[in-house]
Structures are given as C-alpha cells and as structure tokens.
Amino acid sequence: MSALPGRSQLRNRSLSAALVGLTLFVLDGSPVVAGVTATLFLALTLGIDTVGNLFGDYADNLTLGLLTLAFTGYIAVTAWWLPIVVGGALVGGWLTFDGLQHLRHSETRDEVTSPYSHDGWLVTGFVRAMGARLFEPFRL
C-alpha cells in the first residue's frame, strides 16, 4: 500500500484547489494570488492526506492541529491579535489532542464511539452531538 494519495483522491483534491483558486480570483481579481493560494492549498491537502496514509486515521487532525498552533504562534509573535490567538490556540490544541488520543489508542474513524446525531429538536440534537464529539478525546 502506497502512502501517496490515489488517483481519485488526487483528482478530488485538485478540483477542490481549483475551486479555492477560482473563488479567490472572483473575490480578489488577482490571478497570481489565486494561483499561489490554490497551489498551496493543494500541497497542504495532499500533504495531510499523505500523513494520514502513513500514520493512520486522525494523523490528519494531529497535523492540522500542529499547523494551526504554529500559525497561531506566528500571529502571537508578529501581530498579537487576541481573538485569533485565543481561537487558534483552542482549535489547534483540540485538534492536536484529538489526533494524539486517537492515534495513541489506535481508534479509527469507523470505530468512533460517540454518535454524531442525538434525539431531540434540531438545535438540541446538534448541540448534544457536537458536545459528544468535542469531549470524545477526553474519554479515551
């Protein structure tokens, strides 16, 4: 089994990157910014897919969490904008912890124990499902 993304995964990621670039081109009007952003997005998603293929399920959460924490650290040092720093630290920290816990316990996405839907009204069911997912790494 190869660690590199397969042909269909590469096609899907390329299409996603093209949509990101097209959206930025429509919003900004700069083909250079759109092209560079689409290329970076493609490299990021393929890199995260490769890490997931190499190390297992939830390695992508760990990688994305570490990248988020690194970007948050950069913002904290250069621009110090409190909402970005706090939000980035929370999101990056949770993604990192979630990825570590699932990798440590060798749990895959198919084996996740918390349900992603709950009984109840639309809002209460959504809140319960999100709460269950957010606290899942602490229960492993």
N, C-alpha and C positions, 0 to 999 in steps of 0.2 A: 504494500500500500504506500503510495506516494504522499509526502507531506504537502506537496504543492496542490493548489486548488484544481479541481477538474474543469473540463471544457465548459460544461453548463454553468458552473459557478463563476468561471471567468467571464462568460458571456453576460450573466446577470449582473456581476459587479461592474463590468464595462458599461452596460446600459444605465445602471444607477449613476455612475460617474458622469456619463454624458448628460443625464437629466440634471445633475447638480450644475454642471458647466453651462447648460442651456438656461437654467433658471437664473444663474448669476449674470449671464450675458443679457438676458431680458431686463433684469433689475438694474444692472450697472452699465451695460453698454460697452464694456471693455473686453475685447476678445482675449487679450493677454491674461487678465485676471481670471476670466472664466476658464481658460485652458489650463493655467497653472493650478487653479483650485481643483479642477476635475482630475488632473493628473495626480495631485497629492491625495485626493480622496480615494482614487483607485489604488494607489500604493498603500494607503493606510488600511483599506478594507481587505486587500489581498494579503497584506502582512498579518493582520489579525486572523484571517482565515487560515493562514499557514501555521500560525502559533496554535490555533485550535486543533488543527490536524496533527500537529506534532505532540502536543502535551495532553490533549483530551478536551472534553466538554468543560466549559467555564474558564478555560485558559484565555478566551477572548475577553471575558469580564475582567480578569486579572490584568491583562494587557491594557485594556481601555481605562481601567481604574488608575494604573500607574501613569499612563499618558495624561490623564486628567489631573492627577496630583502634580505632575511635572509642569504642566501648563499653569496650574494654579500657583505653584511656587514661583514661576516666572512672573506672573502678574503681581504677586505679592512683593517681589523684589523691585520690579520696574515701575509699576503704576499704582499699586496699593489701592484697589477699589474694593471696599469691604464686602458688598453683596457678591461680587464674583469670587472673592477669596473664600468666603464662608460657604457659598453654594458649591464651589468647586471642591473644597475640602470634604464636604459632606458626601457629594456624589462620588468623587474619586475614592474616598475612604470606604464607602459602602461597596462599590464595585470591586475594589481590591480585596476587601474582607470576604465578600461573597465568592469571588473566584478562588481565593485561598481555601476557604472552608470546603467548597465542593470538590476541589482537586484533592485536598487532604483526605477527604472521606470517600474519594473515588465515586462520587454520585454524578450521574449523567442527567441530562435534561429529561430523558424518558423516565427516570426514577424519582423525579421531584415529588416530595410527599405532600406539599401543600397544594390544595386545589386553587385554580385560577378563577373560579366562579363560586359564588355563595348564594344561598337563598336570600330572598328579600327584595325590596324595591331596588330600582336601578342604581340609585346613589348609594344606598347602604350596602348592597351587594358588591359594588365596585370598591367601596372603602374597605370592606372586610377582605376582599381578595387582595387588594394592594397591601393591606396591613399584614396579611399572612405571608405574602411574598417578601416584604421588607424585613420581617423578623425571622424568616427561614434560616439564614446563615447562623443566627444565634442559637438555633435549636439543634444544629448538627453536632 
